[in-house]
Amino acid sequence: MQSHFFEVSHGIWPGAIDWTAAVMGTQVSATLAVMTEYYQFGSPGSETGEPRDQENLINRYFTQIASFYFGENEFSLRTQAYDDMLWVVLDWLESIKFINLHSSLHYKQPSTNAQDVNASTWYARQFIPQFSHRARLFYDLASRGWDTTLCGGGMIWNPYLAPYKNAITNQLFIAASVSMYLYFPGDSNPSPFAIGEMGGRHMPPAKAHDKRYLDNAIEGYKWLKNSGMRNEEGLYADGFHIRGWRDGTGGSNGTGECDLRDEKVYTYNQGVLLSGLRGLWEATGSRDYLEDGHEVIRSVIGATGWEQRDGPHRWFWAGLGRNGVLEEACDWSGRCSQNGQTFKGIFFHHFTVFCSPLPVDEEDDDRPWLSDDDTHALHRQSCDGYARWVTRNAKAAYATRNGDGEFGEWWGGAAASTVDERECHDCQESRFERPAKRGTDYRNEGVPRDDIWRLQKADDLYKNQVSQNSWRFIPPDLPATAEAKHKKDINDRGRGRTVETQSGGLAVIRAAWKLRHLGNGECIRKR
């Protein structure tokens, strides 16, 4: 992913758009965390080499993360939708988590002696204040999306469109809020780059473990859980419009209720919440949060056709895949946009966070649940039960790699990659049932130009936003290259292999590896 798609000289993934780049940063930091855990538990004779080589590899990729801090288009992101902003929050908090983990496992703890501080800690700790400030700034900006005038609460997705309260923005708000409570180390930097955006004054200091972040996460999940956004299969539909809402002169809030549910189902709408629920358990000790997360995971596994795998109906569409493999509906046709190509990787990243061994701290008197053996064992047992499904997906993703090691988009289509052209129409293999069409696929086909989605007088403003940020629509049905046509590789259709598809492969491989190697009850204890 880094050698093929990252440009060190600019500190960016040139092929990514703003929000997917933030996700790429998250994926790299999370992978580095797995690597440093393995270096702690791995055997000396492993092929990872000597400690010096291991540390050099860690430093190589962390330096790229640090360069991305300067390459990230944070000015543009501050004018985008609220979910875009929240991806930024999670990205830099993930980097802070990694820095703290690597430092605690392989370096001395920060010294109180000012003359000794640089010699006793990992050099990367110097970036924590900058990463913290960006996470805090974007969290504060995104929090403006919380709205109580419609639906009694919930986050609005995009301030440039008609109000739409969707699953992803609300799940991101929950995950970002509880992550700010758990991992944000505080910030005393008073100066955003544009002070006027914060009311024309300097930002006050922000403290670590501020209860307002936890309160936001609890309230956010309470609203989401009671919103009716899950469908009859237990999956999160995309979101809610408000019946009768109209802007402009004589505008109206209509019913003021979330009563027009868009039935579109995306994989990432089932994933981001998982890290938020795990964080809520860690912060409150309520086992209900973990139980709700496991319920969502089981619904997802069922919607991939797990029970029909390898049987006569294995190619039938099951809601989020077939034959036990996770699939975005657009994978089948090769018409996923940059958005859609990113979604499966997001699901597996947050799945991995959820199913990582729960933290243990027998000395934390304020959180006795961190030493609750029963909860730890039940969670571990449930996650172990998903291992075969995750491994199946990892193998399917791995099978899509080309000669350069680049992962493809459609994991479930690997079996059709060598099908005779006479049996294939536009590389859509006949035995694969077409995914059922439901809801509005605005993430891959663009936002409809109608009164339900658009503001009557804001199309020019929206066009300006589209031209400079992640809402630009990139046609997915690009012709395959001559080489791809010759090889008849179904994963070279559309946008082909990209940094987003590579991040998906990385995320599912990481999930499978971590369940197998670090899911044996060995926990990273609080230090």
Buried (B, 14 or more C-beta within 10 A) or exposed (E): BBEBBBBEEEBBBEBBBBBBBBBBBBBBBBBBBBBBBBBBEBEEEEEBEEEEEBBEBBBEBBBBBBBBBEBBBBEBBBBBBBBBBBBBBBBBBBBBBBBBBBBBBBBEEEEEEEEEEEEBBBBBBEBBBBBBBBBBBBBBBBBEBBBEEBBEBBBBBBBBBBBBBBBBBBBBBBBBBBBBBBBBBBBEBEEBEEEEEBEEEEBEEBEBBBEEBBEBBBBBBEBBBEBEBBBEBBBBBBBBBBEEBBBEEEEEBBBBBBBBBBEBBBBBBBBBBBBBBBBBBBBBBBBEBBBBBBEBBBBBBBBBBBEBBEEEEBBBBBBBBBBBBBBBBBBBBBBBBBBBBBBBBBBBBBBBBBBBBBBBBEEEEEBEBBBBEEBBEBBBEBBBEBBBBBBBBBBBBBBBBBEEEBBBBBBBBBBBBEBEEEEBEEBBBEEBEEBEEBBBBBBBBBBEEEEBBBBEEBEEEBEEBBEBBBBBBBEBEEEBEEEBBEBBBBBBBBBBBBBBBBBBBBBBBBBBBBBBBBBEEEBBEEE
